[in-house]
Amino acid sequence: MIEIFPGVFHWSVFHDPIRARVSSYYAEPAGIVIDPKLPEGGLEELPGKPEQVVLTTGLHHRDAQQFADAFEIPIRASEEAVERLGGALEVQPFADREEIAPGVTALRVGKLCPDEGALHLAVDSGALAFADGVHHYGGALGFFSDELLGDEPDEVKRGLKDAYRGLLTRDFEHLLFAHGDPLVGGGRAALTDFVNSPVGQEDFGQAV
């Protein structure tokens, strides 16, 4: 577990369902863990006690229940994610643009699926946390392969880019990805270049 910028910690763990490592985050000033998997060294690796588990999409329930049970804290997810989960977890819903923790705003992205979301964190220089719409492997932002994007992948890509273009109105310099390494510094420029690149010229990764 590494503090990647003041107050925000990152770790990655192998996730059996997709046979790949996935990323989780703890934003200490806000008291939230984002899309958490249990750290390889156990919960004692966390530098503090979180107050909420926050999911960027219903697909990222991962080890949310273990965190909720261990710290006696709620699991929070969008209204659309609650519908996807269908009662599998006890979840407290939040709405689009709701401030769900100090300095943390939930943002609906949609496009890929109804519960595709993002979080804006007013921590340090600001950060955006993404669900499955974009990944960061090999130093490049990219979409997953077309077969994972539905029947109209180019339409989904254009929709995601439009949604991310709207996020550029917010203050941030860091990008946090559920899939791939975080981008610390230079995130605004990287996201600007990504949304302005022609559809079909993106990098591709393994699985959602």
Secondary structure, DSSP 8 states (H G I E B T S, - for coil): -EEEETTEEEEEEEEGGGTEEEEEEEETTTTEEES----TT-GGGSSS--SEEE-SSGGG-TTHHHHHHHHT--EEEEHHHHHHHTTSS-EEEE-TT-EEETTEEEEE--SSSTT-EEEEE-STT-EEEE-SS-EEETTEEEE--GGGS-S-HHHHHHHHHHHHHHHTTS--SEEE-SSB--B-S-HHHHHHHHHHS-TT--EE-S--
